[in-house]
Amino acid sequence: MIGPFPLGGLLRAARRVEYLPSLVHPISGKVLTRRMALAARKSGVEFSDDVVVRFEQSKNGFLLSGQRLSVHARAVILATGTVPVEPCSGLSHIHSDCRTLPNKISGASVVVTGGGDIAFDTALTARDRGAFVTIYVRTAVLKANAPLISEAKSRGIKVCLGSAVTISETSSTDSFSLFVTTGPKTKRLRADYLIRCHGRLPNDELWKMISRNHPISCGVRTPIAGLYAAGDLIRNNRYVATALSDGLQAASMADNFIKRGR
Ligand SMILES: Cc1cc2nc3c(=O)[nH]c(=O)nc-3n(C[C@H](O)[C@H](O)[C@H](O)COP(=O)(O)OP(=O)(O)OC[C@H]3O[C@@H](n4cnc5c(N)ncnc54)[C@H](O)[C@@H]3O)c2cc1C
């Protein structure tokens, strides 16, 4: 398995994962990641801390070139997840999820933009770390599930509907100014951190290298023999259970492909 450490991808950003078979109580994404990594290691999976930068078909399979090593594989499962619709600009106070947010933000003010589950889960993480959190939602309706919304409100997180946040950045000084527009009024906003949870797009860079820009199919089996896809990369409904199910299916297909010798 090739991917940058720490292991776990986006799952490490999840504060609380629920509704998975075998999980009696909700656990954090980090804890679930540790459990899954342990199970994978016990089954003999080897992990390589690397990022694949080149992906091509070779005579007898595929060649994956990372920043450190190159690997030849008979079959490949692409599970490269998603990237934020609005990538972070490199400013240290603007984030897309809480994996990059400092742990020590007690007393800081945090603005979260977005109205879905990810925005609320992220806002709760920032609150857990002691920050004062306000969620600004462009629309008048929230998409997040009801228990998350009520937990956020009971933890003192403010929710402002119909409010669009815009940002003006000064990258040379690592600073930014925020403005919020509600109805006809625009005012300046003070915040130590901004976390933009505005949706994510498939991270299909590797797929494009090999598919000559065909869109990623929305199934585990791809049109290329020996190449499979799994998880958020191919799903619109992005959940751990779906990613796990895709992964199992892809692994089983790859195994059959290799055993058949073609
Ligand atoms: C705040 C938050 C809360 C969430 N809560 C829940 C929840 O409660 N329940 C739930 O079911 N789901 C939840 N999710 C969604 C869940 O995290 C995702 O559905 C899941 O992580 C998808 O797994 P994945 O493996 O498909 O993609 P990802 O987790 O995005 O993993 C993709 C991996 O591919 C790696 N990668 C990408 N490009 C390369 C490359 N070129 N070379 C090597 N490696 C590469 C990345 O570094 C990453 O490790 C939440 C997400 C967020 C952000």
The ligand as an SDF file (V2000), in Angstrom:
LIG
                    3D

 53 58  0  0  0  0  0  0  0  0999 V2000
  -14.6730   15.8680    8.9670 C   0  0  0  0  0  0  0  0  0  0  0  0
  -15.0550   14.5670    8.3450 C   0  0  0  0  0  0  0  0  0  0  0  0
  -15.8990   13.7010    9.0320 C   0  0  0  0  0  0  0  0  0  0  0  0
  -16.2810   12.4960    8.4570 C   0  0  0  0  0  0  0  0  0  0  0  0
  -17.0980   11.6670    9.1860 N   0  0  0  0  0  0  0  0  0  0  0  0
  -17.4820   10.4860    8.6660 C   0  0  0  0  0  0  0  0  0  0  0  0
  -18.3120    9.5990    9.4220 C   0  0  0  0  0  0  0  0  0  0  0  0
  -18.6980    9.8800   10.5540 O   0  0  0  0  0  0  0  0  0  0  0  0
  -18.6860    8.4260    8.8570 N   0  0  0  0  0  0  0  0  0  0  0  0
  -18.2620    8.0700    7.5940 C   0  0  0  0  0  0  0  0  0  0  0  0
  -18.6080    6.9970    7.1390 O   0  0  0  0  0  0  0  0  0  0  0  0
  -17.4600    8.8930    6.8570 N   0  0  0  0  0  0  0  0  0  0  0  0
  -17.0510   10.0890    7.3470 C   0  0  0  0  0  0  0  0  0  0  0  0
  -16.2480   10.9170    6.6150 N   0  0  0  0  0  0  0  0  0  0  0  0
  -15.8830   10.5050    5.2520 C   0  0  0  0  0  0  0  0  0  0  0  0
  -14.7060    9.5050    5.2560 C   0  0  0  0  0  0  0  0  0  0  0  0
  -13.6070   10.0910    5.9070 O   0  0  0  0  0  0  0  0  0  0  0  0
  -14.3610    9.1620    3.8130 C   0  0  0  0  0  0  0  0  0  0  0  0
  -15.4970    8.6450    3.1760 O   0  0  0  0  0  0  0  0  0  0  0  0
  -13.2260    8.1150    3.7430 C   0  0  0  0  0  0  0  0  0  0  0  0
  -12.0760    8.6140    4.3710 O   0  0  0  0  0  0  0  0  0  0  0  0
  -12.9320    7.7770    2.2780 C   0  0  0  0  0  0  0  0  0  0  0  0
  -11.8410    6.9260    2.2140 O   0  0  0  0  0  0  0  0  0  0  0  0
  -10.9610    6.8210    0.8900 P   0  0  0  0  0  0  0  0  0  0  0  0
   -9.9030    5.8370    1.2140 O   0  0  0  0  0  0  0  0  0  0  0  0
  -11.8190    6.5750   -0.2910 O   0  0  0  0  0  0  0  0  0  0  0  0
  -10.3240    8.2790    0.6590 O   0  0  0  0  0  0  0  0  0  0  0  0
   -9.3520    9.1340    1.5900 P   0  0  0  0  0  0  0  0  0  0  0  0
   -9.6440    8.9080    3.0310 O   0  0  0  0  0  0  0  0  0  0  0  0
   -9.4350   10.5380    1.0730 O   0  0  0  0  0  0  0  0  0  0  0  0
   -7.9060    8.5330    1.3080 O   0  0  0  0  0  0  0  0  0  0  0  0
   -7.2470    8.7460    0.0880 C   0  0  0  0  0  0  0  0  0  0  0  0
   -5.7690    8.4620    0.3190 C   0  0  0  0  0  0  0  0  0  0  0  0
   -5.0860    8.4400   -0.9260 O   0  0  0  0  0  0  0  0  0  0  0  0
   -3.8520    9.0960   -0.7310 C   0  0  0  0  0  0  0  0  0  0  0  0
   -3.3590    9.5730   -2.0520 N   0  0  0  0  0  0  0  0  0  0  0  0
   -3.9170   10.4820   -2.8710 C   0  0  0  0  0  0  0  0  0  0  0  0
   -3.1520   10.6650   -3.9600 N   0  0  0  0  0  0  0  0  0  0  0  0
   -2.0780    9.8390   -3.8080 C   0  0  0  0  0  0  0  0  0  0  0  0
   -0.9170    9.5690   -4.6010 C   0  0  0  0  0  0  0  0  0  0  0  0
   -0.6880   10.1850   -5.7630 N   0  0  0  0  0  0  0  0  0  0  0  0
   -0.0100    8.6660   -4.1460 N   0  0  0  0  0  0  0  0  0  0  0  0
   -0.2250    8.0140   -2.9640 C   0  0  0  0  0  0  0  0  0  0  0  0
   -1.3010    8.2370   -2.1700 N   0  0  0  0  0  0  0  0  0  0  0  0
   -2.2060    9.1330   -2.5970 C   0  0  0  0  0  0  0  0  0  0  0  0
   -4.1890   10.2530    0.2030 C   0  0  0  0  0  0  0  0  0  0  0  0
   -3.0260   10.7890    0.8030 O   0  0  0  0  0  0  0  0  0  0  0  0
   -5.0900    9.5320    1.1900 C   0  0  0  0  0  0  0  0  0  0  0  0
   -4.3360    8.9140    2.2040 O   0  0  0  0  0  0  0  0  0  0  0  0
  -15.8400   12.1330    7.1530 C   0  0  0  0  0  0  0  0  0  0  0  0
  -14.9880   13.0090    6.4560 C   0  0  0  0  0  0  0  0  0  0  0  0
  -14.6070   14.2160    7.0420 C   0  0  0  0  0  0  0  0  0  0  0  0
  -13.6910   15.1500    6.2820 C   0  0  0  0  0  0  0  0  0  0  0  0
  1  2  1  0
  2  3  1  0
  2 52  2  0
  3  4  2  0
  4  5  1  0
  4 50  1  0
  5  6  2  0
  6  7  1  0
  6 13  1  0
  7  8  2  0
  7  9  1  0
  9 10  1  0
 10 11  2  0
 10 12  1  0
 12 13  2  0
 13 14  1  0
 14 15  1  0
 14 50  1  0
 15 16  1  0
 16 17  1  0
 16 18  1  0
 18 19  1  0
 18 20  1  0
 20 21  1  0
 20 22  1  0
 22 23  1  0
 23 24  1  0
 24 25  2  0
 24 26  1  0
 24 27  1  0
 27 28  1  0
 28 29  2  0
 28 30  1  0
 28 31  1  0
 31 32  1  0
 32 33  1  0
 33 34  1  0
 33 48  1  0
 34 35  1  0
 35 36  1  0
 35 46  1  0
 36 37  1  0
 36 45  1  0
 37 38  2  0
 38 39  1  0
 39 40  1  0
 39 45  2  0
 40 41  1  0
 40 42  2  0
 42 43  1  0
 43 44  2  0
 44 45  1  0
 46 47  1  0
 46 48  1  0
 48 49  1  0
 50 51  2  0
 51 52  1  0
 52 53  1  0
M  END
$$$$
